[in-house]
Amino acid sequence: MDSRARPVGMERPALWLALLRVAVGYWFVKSLWTKLTLVTLGGVLPLPAASERWITTMPQIVARQAAELPIPWYKRFLEGTVIPNAELFAHLTALGETAVGLGLVLGLFTGLSSLVGLMLVIAYGLATWHMTPAQQGLHFVLFFCMLVFFLARAGRSWGIDAWIAARRPKSVLARRPIS
């Protein structure tokens, strides 16, 4: 047996990272169907926006999360900033989740997508960690996935980032992963 042989399934670690990136991306892309709609600007230009359902539902969810939140400064932020500006935050979360999902699925601007995803995961994790162990586990795993996607330049395998990097060797997308 060759001492350099890798265990079965580990011949292509970049492939497995890409598959994980796409799977996590699809989890975020669900916002396209659950939180987004199209509105027209001036009756002509279609733009994505939070759905009325999400604008109505989001402050109720946040209020429920904040009710017993044991982190005083974050509870104040949710109750004093997010809930009074629920429509703005509904748009931000719906558009942010969709952008993260599309970026990860396509491997497009994966570094930026994973950083935005990391911020969303931290915000959601802080709001829900006290509710159930499942919430803690989900956000913990998503946090580390986003961190790995960023550090490993995960869009450079099976992603548009790789295509851009090959054609623009001086672009930021062509830089080596952080080791």
Secondary structure, 3 states (H helix, E strand, C coil): CCCCCCCCCCCCHHHHHHHHHHHHHHHHHCHHHHCEEEEEECCCEEEEEECHHHHHHHHHHHHHHHHCCCCHHHHHHHHHHHCCCHHHHHHHHHHHHHHHHHHHHHCCCHHHHHHHHHHHHHHHHHHHCCCCHHHHHHHHHHHHHHHHHHHCCHHHCCCHHHHHHHHCCCCHHHCCCCC
